[in-house]
Amino acid sequence: MIDAQARGKAIADVSTLGVSGSVRGMSSNGVAITPEKRDELLAAVRDGKHVELLLHLRAFEQKPGVRNRKGVRFRDGALMAFGRSGKGMPFLRDHAQGNLLARGGTILDSKTEKLGEGDYGIDQDVQLTAPWAVDAALRGLLDGVSVGIFPTGPVLCSGCGTEVLDACFHFPGDTISTDDEVEHVVEWVYTSADLVETSAVNVPAVPTAHIEGIRAALSAQQPDNPITRNHMNPKLLLALSLAATAGEPEVLSAVEALKRERDSARAELGVANAELDIVRKDYGVLAAEKRKFEEDDFITKEIQRGALHLGMEETTRELFRVNPTKCRELAAKRPDGSITPVSAPRQSAKEPEAGLKPPAAGANLEAHVKTELGKHGVNGEEVLRLARMFGAKNPEKTLAAELGVKEV
């Protein structure tokens, strides 16, 4: 099994040396370099003066059906973007990407030109400023260049069509037999990549020697089986946010971390729930007190304005507890003073003729109660219905006694 870092390095080791190109022109301040100008500039460099040169390069070329010495190529659709990505990148020597002193200048412009069907070339304008680079260019020693490649998408095997160093372990230059027994020389095909630098080189590295170095590095990681594919479920690795090359130890470690997070979350949830129960109890007490205050306030105000008497209080309270809005609506229909205030003499006692005469024999007591309530602006039908709904037995008798209505 190859971890993600080793896999990335293996691809980089093959690709960063790139494919060689050539210097196609050189100028200083837009002026071509003559022998006299060359000597003048070399003297300036020796004297420590700042000298700049502009190089015109064919940094890379890919032709249909032609395999380069590195055994790598690009998907045709990726070359335009690859060429553009080189603008602003460094110009180095020997692909020494980790050495600041290896920088010789900057790529001012980089673009891909389509030369024909499947034929592409990447041209660059490079500004040289480092003394070593200017000196080498003036002396004609800087005539070979190579591009550095950083893959940004899958790198595929031209032989089996799968991603390299994943399901496939074929290397550039390997000769394999296809299903129809035709021999095929493997190339690595970049589906997308960035041009990270262009370097001055003498001779591009020999691909096979470099590949053998990679093979040795891979073998050192797993002596028993140097090329073993990771059989972990990719969906599991994705769910655990692990690299596609993660093995059993990484998976177990990730699971243990998740268990610790779960246990911690459960403990925190228990504390939060306990605090929530306390808050709920406090809220319940406050809510009950608020409801009782609103009920008492309503009853008091109704009695004070002469719209409610003590005989109706309990029934009204029950209605208020069930539906405060409906109770207020019914109360609003009763005008002020429609009910004899507490401790005041009955209206019928002051004006007997206005009171209800005792009913004749056989008269309906409930009807007389409703009539008496109606005189006070109260819906007797609704009062009796509510009284029965809350369990009152013979509410008409209770109300008749309160209202002074007697059954004969």
C-alpha positions, 0 to 999 in steps of 0.5 A: 500500500502506498500512502498519499504522500509517497504516491504524490512524490512518485508521480512528481519524480517522474513528471517534474523533469518534464520534456525538453525544449529549446531556446529560440531567441535572445535579446537585451532591451529588445535588441538582438545580441551581436558578438560585440553586445555579448562581450559588453554584457559579459563584462557588465555581469563580471563587474556586478552590474544588473543585466537582463536578457529576454529568452524566447523558448519552445518549452514543450511540444507534443506530436500525435503518435510520437512518444517523448523520452519521458513517456508522458503526454497530455490529454489534448484538451488539457494542453491549452490550460497547461500552457497558460498556467506557466505565466509568472512561474519561475525559471530555474536550473536543473528543476531544483524547486527547493533551492532559491539560488537556482532561480534564474528569472521569471516566465513573462508569458506562456501559451500553447499553440496548436500546430496541427491535429494533435500537434501542440507547442508551448512558447514562452518569453522568459526574463533572465536576471540572475547573473549565472543565468545571464552569463550562461545564456550569453555564452551559449550554454543555456540551450536546453530547457525542460518544463516542470509538471504538477498534476491537478487531475488523475494521471492515467495509464495509456495501457489499461486506462486506469489511474496510475499507482491506484489500480494500475502500477504500470510505469512509463516505458513498460511494455505490456500486452493488451487483450488482443496480444498487441504489445504497447509501450506505456505512457502516463497521460495527464488529464489536467496539470499546471506548469510550475516552472521551466528549467535550464538543463543539459540532458533530460534524465534517462526515464528508465533509470528514474523509474527504477528508483521509484520502484525501489522506493515502493519496494522498501515500503512493503518488502513482502508485496511492494505493489499492493492495492489498498482494499479499504472501502472507498466510501468508508474512507470518504466518510471518515475524511481519510485519504484513499490510501489510508489503511487499517491503523488510520481507520481504527484511529479515526473511529476511536476519535469519533467515539471520543467525540460522541462520548463527549457530546453525550456528556454535554447533552446530559448536562444541557438536558438537566439544565433544560428541565430546571428551566422548564419547571421554572417556566411552568411555575411562572406560566401558572402564576401568570394565568392565575393572575390574569383570571383573578384580574378578569373576574375582579374587573367584571364584578366591579363593572357590574357585569358578573355576580358571585353565582356566575363566578365559578362557571366563568372561571372554568370558561376562562381557564379553557378559553380566555379569548372566548370568555372575554368575548362573551363578557364584552357583550354584557353592558356595565351594571347589567348585574346587581353589584355585590352587597347591593339590593336586588333590582327585583326587591326595589321594583317588585313589579319588574322582578320575575313573578313566581312561575305558575304550576307546571312551568319550566324552571330552566326557561324562567332561569334563562329569562331572568339571566337575559334581563341582565344581558347574560346568555342563559343557554350558554351559561347552562351549557358551560355549567353542564360541560364542567360537570354541574348537576341541575345548574338551573336549580342552583341559578334559580336559587341565586336569582330568586326564581322558585319552582311551584 
